[in-house]
Amino acid sequence: MAATIKDVAEFAGVGIGTVSRVINEEKSVKPATREKVKSAMTTLQFSPNKMAAKLRKNETRIIALLVPVINHPFFAKFAYYVEDEADKFGYSTILVSSQQRVQKETDIIDRIHRREVDGAVFVTHFSHGEEELKDCPIVSIDRHFGDDMPFVTSDNYSATCRAVEYLLEKGCKNIGYIGSKPVVFSEVMERERAYRDTMDKHNLPVKAVNEIILHGEEQNVARDFLDKYPDIDGAFASGYSLAQSLYGELLRRGKRIPEDVQIVSYDGAFSQWNDRGMTCVEQPVEEMAREVVRILIKKIKGENVEVRTELKTTFVKGATTK
């Protein structure tokens, strides 16, 4: 017969309540008593029902991570570090790929309300009402959900300004912008604004295509972009997938990189994917992932957090610029 919590209490010479507090990892138990209870649990081969204990404490120690797709280098790397950081706090992570399925995000929000999930990290293309998100511990990457919903982002505006200035320093005169516009308000929109402001500053023509697209449609956007602006000698891409698609389309049209066209991408410093040595603005993916988890844990515990957290990027010079 399996040992019970009562057996453990008798063996350790403590009360059942003390054993329960040890199981629930409450700090009120003295270290010596805690060790005595744990030793008794080991000797009696007692396995507490940790999920039941967590439910009694009104928590699951589970968070959800929602990303558009999981086969994108940024999201794959981001998910790895979110899971790793959550594990340090004793949380398990549910990974959800939500592109084209807003219901998946709604389901996670419902699960938070039902206390089946403690909170979530959102990287989303969809909008949600304030009433729907009320009292939900959620932290996002780039996206704005409301005045008091925290988010983590990078220095999108200043980093893009620096990148466009770099193309100008390298001799580019006809610089284009190829982007993917989110449906909901996002810090990502700052990239196009920075490009336009920099071009205006130098009295140069704006040549921009910024479409609302799904992941997987980048090739069509790159083709349309070059049809519209065939004379570009430089390009800033708002994301790595668009930069890769643009690179391939330029080669198909007989263009040499970087001799004829120079490219800078936002993101792209993913060593195992970036076989072209893309010049890029590198987001601190690991730092962003770990920070978003730390903020979420604080929010779950009811602590005050900053609404906006901005992290610095790094400019990486590669083979796509001179």
Salt bridges, closest charged atoms under 4 A:
GLU59 OE2 - LYS57 NZ 3.60
ASP84 OD2 - ARG290 NH2 2.88
GLU85 OE1 - LYS88 NZ 3.73
GLU85 OE1 - ARG290 NH1 2.76
GLU85 OE2 - ARG294 NH1 3.41
GLU105 OE1 - HIS128 NE2 2.60
GLU116 OE1 - ARG111 NE 3.38
GLU116 OE2 - ARG114 NE 3.00
GLU132 OE1 - HIS128 ND1 3.39
ASP155 OD2 - ARG162 NH2 3.44
GLU165 OE2 - LYS201 NZ 3.16
GLU165 OE2 - HIS202 NE2 3.05
GLU187 OE2 - HIS144 NE2 2.78
GLU187 OE1 - ARG308 NH2 2.74
GLU190 OE1 - ARG193 NH2 2.70
GLU192 OE2 - ARG196 NE 2.93
ASP197 OD2 - ARG193 NH1 3.60
GLU218 OE2 - HIS215 ND1 3.63
ASP227 OD1 - ARG253 NH2 2.77
ASP231 OD2 - LYS207 NZ 2.93
GLU249 OE1 - ARG252 NE 3.33
GLU249 OE2 - ARG253 NE 3.01
ASP260 OD1 - ARG256 NH2 3.06
GLU286 OE2 - ARG290 NE 2.96
GLU291 OE1 - ARG294 NH2 3.04
GLU310 OE1 - ARG308 NH1 2.98
